[in-house]
């Protein structure tokens, strides 16, 4: 279980990104975080694995306080939390296989991995991860030779190398067309259902939220304004989260 308690984040320039954020995520959930750009979604996800340090509050992962964990304990925690990024975060000039192996750095010998020396068992693990996301034939290709959807699948395979209990996906389909968006979210859904990996995913589009989320947390100006089931987001809730202007745009799109 993940518990976020009274989480605050204020950046050094004074920007208040999160204010008193509270929610829990049960094991096996596919939780989707929604909200306008700038609402704090990315900051929240990065606080969970401490890519960003919170200003105040607690994040408990299986009862362990991530926010105060020393370096050794934080390394162990991060092994269990995979991350999938909006812009893929791949080493473009490296091969797909090398990028996937990077997900195993938390377990590897630092010196040997720096030299690109990986045990056969780890290379086999990487190949299995690529097979799982349907691009085993691209293992030797450079990452920048792949399409956006393929690069995001590499990102998921890299996260799988950690053998995670939790995957954080920061707007993983924001730069993809609708067909590719569904294919990427279906991979995450499959991992959630078959491997029982908890997924916390930030998304923009409500059709995707309704299709994939088991529960939703909505942020507005860094504060939680809704927690509940996706089907509970009616017109009033939508207005509360996105504002009157968004409702008018949505209505216009529905009429066109």
Buried (B, 14 or more C-beta within 10 A) or exposed (E): EBBBBEBBBBEEEEEBBBBEBEBBBEEBBBBBBBBBEBBBBBBBBBBBBBBBEBBEBBBBBEEEBBBEBEEEEBEEBBBBBBBBBBBBBBEEEBBBBBBBBBBBBBBBEEEEBEEEEBEEEBBEBBBBBBEBBEBBEBBEBBBEEBEBBBBBBBBBBBBBBBBBBBBBBBBBBBBBEEEBBBBBBEBBBEBBEEBEBBBBBBBBEBEBBBBBBBBBBBBBBBBBBBBEEBEEBEEEBBEBBBEEEEBEEBEEEEEE
